[in-house]
Amino acid sequence: MSDAHSRDRRGMVTAELALGAVAVVMITVVLAWGLHLVTSQLLLEDTVAEVARQAARGDRAAVASARSDAPPGTRLEVLQESGALVVRAELDSGPPTHPRAVVLTAEARVIAEPGTPVVTGR
């Protein structure tokens, strides 16, 4: 009788261990996705700031270079509003099953340097 009882407990430990392993994997995936979102947001902020800085200087080549540093799929918009140059960016980021799960956005405003042509556009 005690052998059957100890066998049942061994099977119970195996099931608990399997559920624990699945939980650890799920938590790891969620943490990795969160880290991906944070790094994508930081890269988006850096890109927007660089594009705004170069557009305010009127340097088209540097603007093109800064745009190429943006994460793939980034939509950039450079506008002039109320005497300031505004750069907005959006990036859809999510797991492959829900690519629009999270939309990351960034914006930068700068004043154009006097006497320079302002680079605007998409």
Kinemage of the C-alpha trace (Angstrom):
@kinemage 1
@onewidth
@group {chain A} dominant
@subgroup {mainchain}
@vectorlist {calphas} color= white
{ca met a 1} P 0.000 0.000 0.000
{ca ser a 2} L 2.807 2.428 0.796
{ca asp a 3} L 4.523 1.695 -2.552
{ca ala a 4} L 1.395 2.725 -4.488
{ca his a 5} L 1.049 5.848 -2.384
{ca ser a 6} L 4.677 6.921 -2.974
{ca arg a 7} L 4.309 6.231 -6.722
{ca asp a 8} L 1.319 8.599 -6.850
{ca arg a 9} L 3.337 11.293 -5.155
{ca arg a 10} L 6.194 10.897 -7.631
{ca gly a 11} L 3.783 11.422 -10.508
{ca met a 12} L 2.395 14.477 -8.751
{ca val a 13} L 5.857 16.005 -8.428
{ca thr a 14} L 6.487 15.388 -12.127
{ca ala a 15} L 3.261 17.199 -13.064
{ca glu a 16} L 4.105 20.133 -10.793
{ca leu a 17} L 7.576 20.326 -12.265
{ca ala a 18} L 6.166 20.331 -15.814
{ca leu a 19} L 3.718 23.137 -14.988
{ca gly a 20} L 6.491 25.081 -13.299
{ca ala a 21} L 8.707 24.735 -16.368
{ca val a 22} L 5.903 25.975 -18.634
{ca ala a 23} L 5.330 28.951 -16.331
{ca val a 24} L 9.047 29.818 -16.381
{ca val a 25} L 9.107 29.695 -20.188
{ca met a 26} L 6.014 31.914 -20.435
{ca ile a 27} L 7.457 34.460 -18.006
{ca thr a 28} L 10.743 34.468 -19.942
{ca val a 29} L 8.919 35.117 -23.228
{ca val a 30} L 6.924 37.992 -21.703
{ca leu a 31} L 10.067 39.535 -20.219
{ca ala a 32} L 11.926 39.211 -23.551
{ca trp a 33} L 9.041 40.890 -25.376
{ca gly a 34} L 9.019 43.693 -22.806
{ca leu a 35} L 12.751 44.178 -23.261
{ca his a 36} L 12.227 44.267 -27.028
{ca leu a 37} L 9.570 46.986 -26.602
{ca val a 38} L 11.835 49.088 -24.393
{ca thr a 39} L 14.808 48.861 -26.752
{ca ser a 40} L 12.597 49.595 -29.779
{ca gln a 41} L 11.181 52.678 -28.025
{ca leu a 42} L 14.667 53.923 -27.168
{ca leu a 43} L 15.852 53.392 -30.738
{ca leu a 44} L 12.757 55.207 -32.020
{ca glu a 45} L 13.439 58.154 -29.692
{ca asp a 46} L 17.074 58.326 -30.835
{ca thr a 47} L 16.047 58.222 -34.493
{ca val a 48} L 13.455 60.973 -34.109
{ca ala a 49} L 15.908 63.213 -32.273
{ca glu a 50} L 18.615 62.670 -34.906
{ca val a 51} L 16.242 63.272 -37.833
{ca ala a 52} L 14.958 66.460 -36.192
{ca arg a 53} L 18.468 67.725 -35.497
{ca gln a 54} L 19.661 67.086 -39.056
{ca ala a 55} L 16.464 68.410 -40.669
{ca ala a 56} L 16.808 71.638 -38.665
{ca arg a 57} L 20.312 72.014 -40.095
{ca gly a 58} L 18.994 71.427 -43.621
{ca asp a 59} L 21.284 68.433 -44.192
{ca arg a 60} L 19.342 66.095 -46.503
{ca ala a 61} L 22.044 63.413 -46.630
{ca ala a 62} L 22.256 63.225 -42.841
{ca val a 63} L 18.437 63.058 -42.618
{ca ala a 64} L 18.430 60.125 -45.044
{ca ser a 65} L 21.169 58.422 -43.020
{ca ala a 66} L 19.280 58.936 -39.750
{ca arg a 67} L 16.071 57.586 -41.315
{ca ser a 68} L 17.907 54.430 -42.366
{ca asp a 69} L 18.858 53.822 -38.713
{ca ala a 70} L 15.188 53.570 -37.739
{ca pro a 71} L 13.785 50.149 -36.855
{ca pro a 72} L 12.206 48.342 -39.839
{ca gly a 73} L 8.587 49.375 -40.370
{ca thr a 74} L 8.959 52.823 -38.797
{ca arg a 75} L 6.769 55.567 -40.251
{ca leu a 76} L 8.487 58.970 -40.004
{ca glu a 77} L 6.878 62.326 -40.656
{ca val a 78} L 8.682 65.682 -40.675
{ca leu a 79} L 6.431 68.753 -40.418
{ca gln a 80} L 6.723 72.431 -39.705
{ca glu a 81} L 4.323 73.648 -37.003
{ca ser a 82} L 4.235 77.076 -35.356
{ca gly a 83} L 7.800 77.923 -36.313
{ca ala a 84} L 9.167 74.622 -35.051
{ca leu a 85} L 10.207 71.508 -36.878
{ca val a 86} L 8.286 68.467 -35.623
{ca val a 87} L 9.328 64.885 -36.297
{ca arg a 88} L 6.878 62.113 -35.445
{ca ala a 89} L 7.461 58.391 -35.681
{ca glu a 90} L 5.242 55.344 -35.256
{ca leu a 91} L 6.205 51.707 -35.111
{ca asp a 92} L 3.863 48.736 -34.855
{ca ser a 93} L 5.389 46.227 -32.513
{ca gly a 94} L 3.932 42.999 -31.333
{ca pro a 95} L 4.184 39.258 -31.498
{ca pro a 96} L 3.833 37.666 -34.949
{ca thr a 97} L 0.225 36.719 -34.228
{ca his a 98} L -0.775 40.324 -33.369
{ca pro a 99} L 1.655 42.690 -35.143
{ca arg a 100} L -0.325 45.806 -34.161
{ca ala a 101} L -0.578 44.817 -30.501
{ca val a 102} L 1.494 47.824 -29.412
{ca val a 103} L 2.070 51.024 -31.375
{ca leu a 104} L 5.218 52.817 -30.253
{ca thr a 105} L 5.372 56.564 -30.883
{ca ala a 106} L 8.014 59.239 -30.526
{ca glu a 107} L 8.103 62.958 -31.253
{ca ala a 108} L 10.812 65.609 -31.319
{ca arg a 109} L 10.487 69.382 -31.737
{ca val a 110} L 13.355 71.673 -32.696
{ca ile a 111} L 13.752 75.192 -33.979
{ca ala a 112} L 15.318 75.393 -37.434
{ca glu a 113} L 18.657 77.106 -37.673
{ca pro a 114} L 18.333 80.588 -39.169
{ca gly a 115} L 19.067 80.821 -42.866
{ca thr a 116} L 18.922 77.113 -43.609
{ca pro a 117} L 16.351 75.358 -45.786
{ca val a 118} L 14.214 73.071 -43.653
{ca val a 119} L 13.920 69.448 -44.760
{ca thr a 120} L 10.307 68.249 -44.435
{ca gly a 121} L 8.328 65.296 -45.750
{ca arg a 122} L 7.690 61.660 -45.057
